Amino acid sequence: MSKVIVAIIIAALAGCGVETVGTAATGAQIKKQELEEGKRTQQRAQQKIDQATQQMHERAQKAGDSESR
């Protein structure tokens, strides 16, 4: 009788472990996706900053060219 109870307890605890591992894996996958999206957002922002900087330099150069004439 006590062996059956021990077996049931072990089976129940093993099931909880499997569920925990599955939940952790799902959580890790979600975090990975969030990280990848964050990197893409950062890259887009950097591209916009680079474009704005380039435009600023071009305008400054044009302004300097027109002043020197």
Residue frames as qw, qx, qy, qz and C-alpha x, y, z in Angstrom:
[[0.000, 0.885, 0.465, 0.000, 0.00, 0.00, 0.00],
 [0.276, -0.833, 0.091, 0.472, 2.74, 2.48, 0.94],
 [0.443, -0.144, 0.590, 0.660, 4.64, 1.62, -2.28],
 [0.240, 0.640, 0.636, 0.358, 1.57, 2.57, -4.31],
 [0.137, -0.949, -0.223, 0.174, 1.27, 5.89, -2.51],
 [0.420, -0.591, 0.355, 0.590, 4.98, 6.59, -3.02],
 [0.418, 0.177, 0.675, 0.581, 4.63, 5.69, -6.71],
 [0.116, 0.831, 0.516, 0.169, 1.66, 8.05, -7.08],
 [0.266, -0.897, 0.001, 0.354, 3.55, 10.87, -5.35],
 [0.461, -0.341, 0.516, 0.636, 6.61, 10.31, -7.56],
 [0.340, 0.453, 0.676, 0.472, 4.45, 10.26, -10.69],
 [0.016, -0.930, -0.368, 0.022, 2.70, 13.46, -9.61],
 [0.342, -0.785, 0.200, 0.476, 5.99, 15.22, -8.90],
 [0.469, -0.058, 0.626, 0.620, 7.46, 14.02, -12.21],
 [0.244, 0.700, 0.601, 0.299, 4.42, 15.43, -14.01],
 [0.151, -0.953, -0.131, 0.230, 4.91, 18.78, -12.31],
 [0.461, -0.508, 0.422, 0.592, 8.52, 18.79, -13.44],
 [0.413, 0.291, 0.670, 0.543, 7.54, 18.17, -17.04],
 [0.076, 0.883, 0.448, 0.116, 4.98, 20.96, -16.92],
 [0.325, -0.853, 0.078, 0.401, 7.55, 23.30, -15.37],
 [0.477, -0.228, 0.555, 0.643, 10.09, 22.49, -18.08],
 [0.303, 0.549, 0.650, 0.430, 7.48, 23.06, -20.78],
 [0.087, -0.950, -0.290, 0.071, 6.45, 26.35, -19.24],
 [0.417, -0.687, 0.263, 0.533, 10.06, 27.46, -18.93],
 [0.459, 0.062, 0.628, 0.625, 10.74, 26.57, -22.55],
 [0.169, 0.769, 0.548, 0.283, 7.68, 28.51, -23.69],
 [0.248, -0.931, -0.091, 0.253, 8.71, 31.49, -21.58],
 [0.487, -0.442, 0.427, 0.620, 12.23, 31.35, -23.00],
 [0.395, 0.373, 0.642, 0.542, 10.87, 31.27, -26.55],
 [0.010, 0.918, 0.387, 0.086, 8.69, 34.32, -25.85],
 [0.373, -0.817, 0.136, 0.417, 11.66, 36.19, -24.38],
 [0.523, -0.110, 0.557, 0.636, 13.77, 35.26, -27.41],
 [0.269, 0.649, 0.577, 0.418, 11.10, 36.65, -29.74],
 [0.173, -0.958, -0.199, 0.109, 10.87, 39.83, -27.68],
 [0.497, -0.587, 0.321, 0.553, 14.65, 40.21, -27.79],
 [0.463, 0.181, 0.612, 0.615, 14.72, 39.73, -31.57],
 [0.108, 0.836, 0.473, 0.258, 11.93, 42.26, -32.05],
 [0.344, -0.885, -0.011, 0.313, 13.79, 44.69, -29.79],
 [0.523, -0.302, 0.462, 0.650, 16.91, 44.28, -31.91],
 [0.334, 0.495, 0.603, 0.529, 14.93, 44.94, -35.10],
 [0.097, -0.941, -0.322, -0.026, 13.37, 48.03, -33.54],
 [0.461, -0.717, 0.189, 0.487, 16.80, 49.24, -32.47],
 [0.501, 0.012, 0.559, 0.660, 18.16, 48.70, -36.00],
 [0.186, 0.736, 0.528, 0.380, 15.28, 50.65, -37.54],
 [0.261, -0.941, -0.131, 0.172, 15.80, 53.48, -35.07],
 [0.530, -0.486, 0.353, 0.599, 19.53, 53.53, -35.83],
 [0.430, 0.340, 0.585, 0.597, 18.80, 53.68, -39.56],
 [0.013, 0.899, 0.393, 0.194, 16.50, 56.65, -39.03],
 [0.422, -0.827, 0.080, 0.363, 19.11, 58.39, -36.91],
 [0.557, -0.176, 0.490, 0.647, 21.77, 57.74, -39.56],
 [0.305, 0.604, 0.556, 0.483, 19.49, 59.11, -42.29],
 [0.157, -0.959, -0.235, -0.001, 18.71, 62.23, -40.27],
 [0.524, -0.642, 0.248, 0.502, 22.40, 62.75, -39.54],
 [0.515, 0.129, 0.557, 0.638, 23.25, 62.36, -43.22],
 [0.144, 0.805, 0.466, 0.336, 20.57, 64.88, -44.20],
 [0.339, -0.911, -0.059, 0.227, 21.84, 67.31, -41.59],
 [0.548, -0.400, 0.398, 0.617, 25.39, 67.03, -42.96],
 [0.407, 0.409, 0.584, 0.571, 24.18, 67.48, -46.53],
 [0.024, -0.922, -0.355, -0.155, 22.18, 70.58, -45.61],
 [0.443, -0.800, 0.118, 0.387, 25.10, 72.01, -43.68],
 [0.554, -0.116, 0.503, 0.653, 27.38, 71.35, -46.62],
 [0.266, 0.650, 0.534, 0.470, 24.94, 73.01, -49.05],
 [0.210, -0.956, -0.194, 0.057, 24.60, 75.99, -46.72],
 [0.530, -0.602, 0.286, 0.525, 28.39, 76.29, -46.50],
 [0.505, 0.192, 0.565, 0.624, 28.72, 76.03, -50.27],
 [0.132, 0.819, 0.447, 0.335, 26.16, 78.78, -50.88],
 [0.351, -0.907, -0.040, 0.230, 27.83, 81.06, -48.31],
 [0.579, -0.394, 0.388, 0.599, 31.25, 80.67, -49.91],
 [0.458, 0.482, 0.537, 0.519, 29.96, 81.86, -53.31]]
